[in-house]
Amino acid sequence: MALRLGALYDALLEATHNAELAQRAAEEVASYERQMADLRSDLRLLLWIASFILAGVVAILFRVYQ
């Protein structure tokens, strides 16, 4: 069984009265949240890399035109 969000599962179960449908929907949302967290961490890494590259370019330009 995959990870699921308990409160969402309970709300869907109450609304649909179908346990299987509510469980699948809750698992899908939990999967989406995990994918978004992975994307955010990748984006944060790319931001750090871009910052170091920019700092290097500025240092080189400062050294050349000093």
N, C-alpha and C positions, 0 to 999 in steps of 0.2 A: 504494500500500500504506500502510495506516495504521500509526501507532506501535504497537509491541508490546513486551511485557516478555520479554526473552530467556530468563531462567532459567525463567520460568513456561512459556514456549513449549516449551523443551526437556523440562521435566517432563511436560507434557501429551502431547507427542509420544511420549515413552518409555512413558507409561501407555496411550495409545490406539492408537499405531502408525498414526494417521491425521493426516497433515500439515495438511490443510485444516481439519479440526475443531480441532486444536490451535492453529492460527493464528487462527481466528475467536475462540476462547475467550480467547487472550492479548490480542488487540486489544480485546475487550469489557472486560476487566479494566483495560487501560490507559486506555480511554475513561472508565470509571467513576472511576479515580484522578484524571484531569484534571478531571472534573466536581466531585469533592469538593474539589479545590484551589481551583477557582473559587468554590465555595460558602463555603469558609473565608475567602477574601479579601473576599467580600461581607459576611460576618458581622463580620469585623474592622472594615470601614468603618462598618457600622451601630453597632458598639460605640463607635467614636470619635465619631460624630455624637451618640449618646445621652449620652456623657460631656460633650460641649460644651454640650448643652442643659441637662443637670443642673447644670453649673457656672453657667450663666447664670441659672437659676431660683434657685439658692442665693444668688448675688450680688444678685439683685433682692430676695429675701426678707430678706437681711441689711440691705440699704439701707432697706427699708420699715420694719422693726421695730427699727432701731438707736436 
